Amino acid sequence: MKKIAFLLAITLTVVFTSCKKDRFDYNEPKPENMEELTIPSSFDWKTTKDIQLTLTAQSNGIVEVTNSQGIAFQKAFLMPNQPYTMKLTVPSYEKTVKLKFLGQEASLELGTANLSYQFN
C-alpha cells in the first residue's frame, strides 16, 4: 500500500509540473550578423559614470563612500575645513551613494557629475 501511495504521489507530481513551451510572437526578424543590428544613435554604451565629489568637515576623520549595499567605493582622510575632492567611477545603474564620517551618515543622489557635501 505504501508503494502504491508513493508511486501515485510521484506520478501526480510529474503530471502537474510538466513543462510548457513559452510562446512569443516576434514581429521583427532576428539579425543574422553584427552588420544587420540597428542601434539608435542615442544609445549610451558606457557602463560606468564619473562623479567628482567635494567633501568638507569640521574635524579630522576618515570618510567612506559606499553604495546602498555598503560596498566601499573609496575612503579618504578629511582635514578640518579643507575641501577634499575625489573622483568616483561608479556603475551607471547606481542612483545614490552613502557617506559615512565619524558616526554621521548621508545619502547623495547622483544626478549631476559634480557633487559636494559638508559634514557638521
C-alpha positions in Angstrom: 0.0 0.0 0.0 2.9 2.4 0.8 4.5 1.6 -2.6 1.2 2.5 -4.4 0.8 5.7 -2.5 4.4 6.7 -3.2 4.2 5.9 -6.9 0.9 7.8 -7.1 2.5 10.9 -5.4 5.5 10.8 -7.8 3.2 10.3 -10.8 0.9 13.2 -9.8 4.0 15.4 -9.2 5.4 14.7 -12.7 2.0 15.3 -14.3 1.3 18.6 -12.6 4.8 20.0 -13.1 5.2 19.2 -16.8 7.0 21.7 -18.9 5.2 24.2 -21.1 6.8 25.9 -24.0 6.8 29.7 -23.9 5.2 31.2 -26.9 6.5 34.6 -28.0 5.4 36.3 -31.2 8.4 38.1 -32.7 7.3 40.5 -35.5 10.8 41.6 -36.3 13.3 39.1 -37.9 16.4 38.4 -35.8 19.7 39.8 -37.3 22.0 37.1 -38.7 25.2 39.1 -38.1 26.5 42.3 -36.5 26.1 44.4 -39.6 22.3 43.9 -39.5 21.9 45.2 -36.0 20.2 48.6 -35.8 21.2 50.6 -32.7 19.8 54.1 -32.0 22.4 56.9 -32.1 21.3 58.0 -28.7 22.2 54.6 -27.1 24.8 55.1 -24.2 27.4 52.3 -24.3 29.1 53.4 -21.1 28.6 51.0 -18.1 30.1 53.5 -15.6 29.8 57.1 -14.8 32.4 59.5 -13.4 31.4 61.7 -10.4 33.5 64.5 -8.8 32.7 64.7 -5.1 34.0 67.5 -2.9 33.7 66.9 0.9 34.3 69.2 3.8 34.4 68.5 7.5 34.9 70.4 10.8 37.3 67.7 12.2 39.8 65.1 11.2 38.5 61.7 10.2 38.1 59.1 7.6 35.1 59.3 5.3 33.8 56.2 3.5 31.8 56.4 0.2 29.7 53.3 -0.3 26.8 52.0 -2.4 23.4 51.2 -0.9 24.6 47.7 0.0 27.6 49.0 1.9 30.3 48.1 -0.6 33.0 50.8 -0.4 33.9 52.8 -3.5 36.5 54.9 -1.8 37.9 56.1 1.6 39.7 59.3 2.3 41.1 61.2 5.3 39.5 64.7 5.7 41.3 67.6 7.3 39.4 70.3 9.2 37.8 73.0 7.0 39.8 71.8 3.9 37.8 70.7 0.9 38.7 67.2 -0.3 37.9 66.4 -4.0 37.7 62.8 -5.1 36.9 61.3 -8.5 34.5 58.4 -8.2 33.8 55.9 -11.0 30.6 54.1 -10.2 28.4 51.7 -12.2 25.9 53.6 -14.3 22.9 51.8 -12.6 23.9 53.4 -9.2 21.5 56.3 -8.3 22.8 57.2 -4.9 25.9 56.9 -2.7 26.2 56.9 1.0 28.7 58.9 3.0 29.9 57.7 6.5 32.0 60.1 8.6 32.5 59.9 12.4 29.1 58.3 13.1 27.3 60.6 10.6 25.6 59.1 7.6 24.3 60.9 4.5 22.9 59.8 1.2 23.6 61.7 -2.0 21.7 61.5 -5.3 23.9 61.0 -8.3 22.0 63.5 -10.5 25.0 65.6 -11.7 28.7 65.0 -12.4 29.8 67.4 -9.6 28.6 66.9 -6.1 29.6 68.5 -2.8 28.7 67.8 0.9 29.7 69.3 4.2 29.7 67.4 7.4 28.9 69.2 10.6 
